[in-house]
Amino acid sequence: MARLRNWLLAGLLVLAPSALTLWVFFRLLNAVDNLLGRYLRFAALDYHRIPGAGLLATLILLTIVGAIASRFGAGPLGRLWDRSMMRIPGVGILYGSTKSLGEALLSPKQQPFQQVVLVPWPYIGSWRVGFITGRASREVAKRLPEDVEVVFVPHTPNPASGFVHYVPRAQVIYLDWPVEFGLQVIVSGGVVQPGEGMRSASGPGAARAVPGASPEPPAA
């Protein structure tokens, strides 16, 4: 019985993530297909929905809009559109925030998360995984007594939401983790941990001590 139970649990661990991923992917494709698919019904087909027609139409529309934006988006027409949207009360905040987030996530030249770090939260001695998103603006930097990093601290298990912290650099522990490892730790609630071979450093490309961090043992 114990062996059967282990086999059952092993099968569940193998199939559950795949099944969940496929289900979410199917729901996403179905939702995109329904955007325009509901309007693409023809009398010759008794007005039945054509599977995939809405998805294809959406991809074609996005390609056309992308081509137009690439050609004219940086010109006067694009700037006029941005200014017009930003001036609409209420809409401007949503439009500006959504555009900035989209450019950060989709632009191949701009990485939204630059490095995985540990920051003290909610009190000194307790640490949370975060991501450096950039440098503080001049307005913020000149009002703070020391150099800070802009750190996004996501929620578990939904890393799309979280808090933005201006953390003194002396209190930041910089980790030699790929961004994907940091996301895995957050989404899994800490169950998934990077390999023991990964080392942490107290600065970008450096290995100096950080207040509150345990020093690395000397190499044997």
C-alpha positions as CSV (number, residue, x, y, z in Angstrom):
1,M,0.0,0.0,0.0
2,A,2.8,2.4,0.8
3,R,4.4,1.8,-2.6
4,L,1.0,2.4,-4.3
5,R,0.6,5.6,-2.3
6,N,4.0,6.8,-3.3
7,W,3.3,6.1,-7.0
8,L,0.0,7.9,-6.7
9,L,1.6,11.0,-5.2
10,A,4.4,10.9,-7.7
11,G,1.9,10.8,-10.6
12,L,0.0,13.7,-9.0
13,L,3.1,15.8,-8.7
14,V,4.0,15.1,-12.3
15,L,0.5,15.6,-13.9
16,A,-1.0,18.3,-11.7
17,P,1.4,21.2,-12.8
18,S,1.1,20.2,-16.4
19,A,-2.7,19.9,-16.3
20,L,-3.0,23.3,-14.5
21,T,-0.7,24.9,-17.0
22,L,-2.6,23.5,-20.0
23,W,-5.9,24.5,-18.4
24,V,-4.8,28.1,-17.9
25,F,-3.3,28.2,-21.4
26,F,-6.6,26.9,-22.9
27,R,-8.7,29.4,-21.0
28,L,-6.4,32.2,-22.1
29,L,-6.6,31.2,-25.8
30,N,-10.4,30.7,-25.5
31,A,-10.8,34.2,-24.0
32,V,-8.7,35.8,-26.7
33,D,-10.6,33.8,-29.4
34,N,-13.9,35.2,-28.0
35,L,-12.8,38.8,-28.3
36,L,-13.5,38.9,-32.0
37,G,-14.7,35.4,-32.6
38,R,-18.2,36.3,-31.4
39,Y,-18.6,38.7,-34.3
40,L,-17.2,36.4,-37.0
41,R,-20.3,34.3,-37.6
42,F,-21.6,33.8,-41.1
43,A,-25.0,32.7,-42.5
44,A,-23.3,30.0,-44.6
45,L,-22.3,28.3,-41.4
46,D,-25.6,28.9,-39.6
47,Y,-23.9,31.6,-37.6
48,H,-21.9,29.1,-35.6
49,R,-18.7,30.1,-34.1
50,I,-15.5,29.2,-36.0
51,P,-12.9,27.9,-33.6
52,G,-9.7,29.9,-33.9
53,A,-11.1,32.6,-36.2
54,G,-11.2,35.2,-33.4
55,L,-7.6,34.3,-32.3
56,L,-6.3,34.7,-35.9
57,A,-8.2,38.0,-36.3
58,T,-6.8,39.2,-33.0
59,L,-3.2,38.3,-34.0
60,I,-3.7,40.0,-37.4
61,L,-5.1,43.2,-35.7
62,L,-2.3,43.3,-33.2
63,T,0.3,42.9,-36.0
64,I,-1.3,45.8,-38.1
65,V,-1.5,48.1,-35.0
66,G,2.1,47.2,-34.1
67,A,3.3,48.0,-37.6
68,I,1.5,51.4,-37.6
69,A,2.8,52.2,-34.1
70,S,6.4,51.3,-35.1
71,R,6.2,53.6,-38.0
72,F,4.3,56.6,-36.5
73,G,4.3,55.9,-32.7
74,A,7.5,58.0,-32.1
75,G,6.4,60.8,-34.4
76,P,4.0,63.7,-33.9
77,L,0.9,61.6,-34.2
78,G,2.0,59.2,-31.5
79,R,3.0,62.0,-29.1
80,L,-0.4,63.8,-29.8
81,W,-2.2,60.6,-28.9
82,D,-0.2,60.1,-25.7
83,R,-0.9,63.7,-24.6
84,S,-4.6,63.5,-25.4
85,M,-5.0,60.3,-23.3
86,M,-2.9,61.7,-20.4
87,R,-5.1,64.8,-20.2
88,I,-8.3,62.8,-19.6
89,P,-9.1,62.9,-15.9
90,G,-8.9,59.4,-14.4
91,V,-8.0,57.8,-17.7
92,G,-4.6,59.5,-17.8
93,I,-3.3,57.7,-14.7
94,L,-4.5,54.3,-15.9
95,Y,-3.1,54.9,-19.4
96,G,0.3,56.1,-18.3
97,S,0.7,53.3,-15.7
98,T,-0.4,50.6,-18.1
99,K,1.9,51.9,-20.9
100,S,4.9,52.2,-18.7
101,L,4.4,48.7,-17.3
102,G,3.9,47.3,-20.8
103,E,7.0,49.0,-22.1
104,A,9.0,47.6,-19.2
105,L,7.8,44.0,-19.5
106,L,7.7,43.8,-23.3
107,S,10.6,45.9,-24.4
108,P,13.7,43.6,-25.3
109,K,16.0,46.5,-24.4
110,Q,14.6,47.1,-20.9
111,Q,14.5,44.5,-18.1
112,P,12.0,45.2,-15.4
113,F,13.8,43.2,-12.8
114,Q,17.5,43.8,-12.8
115,Q,18.7,41.7,-9.8
116,V,17.4,39.5,-7.0
117,V,18.0,40.9,-3.5
118,L,17.1,40.3,0.1
119,V,15.7,43.3,2.0
120,P,14.9,43.6,5.7
121,W,11.1,43.3,6.2
122,P,9.0,43.8,8.2
123,Y,11.8,44.3,10.8
124,I,15.6,44.1,11.0
125,G,16.7,40.5,11.1
126,S,13.8,39.2,8.9
127,W,14.4,39.1,5.1
128,R,12.2,39.1,2.0
129,V,13.1,38.4,-1.6
130,G,12.8,41.4,-3.8
131,F,13.9,42.7,-7.2
132,I,15.8,45.8,-8.0
133,T,13.8,47.7,-10.6
134,G,16.0,50.8,-11.1
135,R,17.7,53.7,-9.4
136,A,15.9,56.3,-7.4
137,S,15.0,59.6,-9.1
138,R,17.0,62.7,-8.3
139,E,14.0,64.2,-6.4
140,V,13.9,61.1,-4.1
141,A,17.7,60.7,-3.8
142,K,18.4,64.3,-2.7
143,R,15.8,64.0,0.1
144,L,17.2,60.8,1.6
145,P,20.4,60.8,3.7
146,E,22.0,57.8,2.0
147,D,22.1,55.9,-1.3
148,V,19.1,53.7,-1.9
149,E,17.9,51.0,-4.3
150,V,14.4,50.8,-5.7
151,V,13.2,47.4,-4.7
152,F,9.9,45.7,-5.7
153,V,8.9,43.1,-3.1
154,P,6.2,40.8,-4.5
155,H,3.5,39.0,-2.7
156,T,3.3,35.2,-2.4
157,P,2.0,33.4,-4.5
158,N,1.1,36.2,-6.9
159,P,4.2,38.1,-7.8
160,A,2.2,40.6,-10.0
161,S,1.3,42.5,-6.8
162,G,3.5,43.8,-4.0
163,F,5.2,46.9,-2.6
164,V,7.9,49.3,-3.8
165,H,10.6,50.1,-1.2
166,Y,13.4,52.6,-1.2
167,V,16.0,50.6,0.7
168,P,19.4,51.9,1.8
169,R,22.1,50.1,-0.2
170,A,23.9,49.2,3.1
171,Q,20.9,47.1,4.1
172,V,20.5,45.2,0.7
173,I,21.9,41.7,0.2
174,Y,22.5,41.2,-3.5
175,L,22.1,37.5,-4.6
176,D,23.7,35.8,-7.6
177,W,20.3,34.3,-8.6
178,P,18.7,34.5,-12.0
179,V,15.4,36.4,-11.9
180,E,13.6,33.2,-12.6
181,F,14.9,31.6,-9.4
182,G,13.7,34.5,-7.3
183,L,10.2,34.2,-8.9
184,Q,10.2,30.5,-8.2
185,V,10.9,31.0,-4.6
186,I,8.1,33.6,-4.3
187,V,5.5,31.6,-6.2
188,S,6.2,28.4,-4.4
189,G,6.1,30.0,-1.0
190,G,9.7,29.1,-0.3
191,V,9.3,25.4,-1.0
192,V,11.5,25.7,-4.1
193,Q,15.0,26.9,-3.2
194,P,18.0,27.5,-5.6
195,G,20.9,25.1,-5.5
196,E,23.4,25.2,-2.7
197,G,26.1,26.2,-5.3
198,M,24.6,29.6,-5.7
199,R,26.5,32.3,-3.7
200,S,25.2,35.6,-2.4
201,A,27.1,38.9,-2.5
202,S,26.6,42.2,-0.8
203,G,27.0,44.3,-3.9
204,P,26.7,44.1,-7.7
205,G,29.6,42.0,-8.7
206,A,31.3,42.4,-5.3
207,A,31.7,40.2,-2.2
208,R,31.9,42.6,0.8
209,A,30.1,42.3,4.1
210,V,26.7,43.7,4.6
211,P,25.3,44.8,8.0
212,G,22.9,42.2,9.2
213,A,24.2,39.5,6.8
214,S,26.1,36.4,7.9
215,P,29.6,36.4,6.5
216,E,30.5,33.6,4.1
217,P,32.7,30.8,5.5
218,P,36.2,30.8,4.2
219,A,36.9,28.3,1.4
220,A,38.5,25.1,2.5
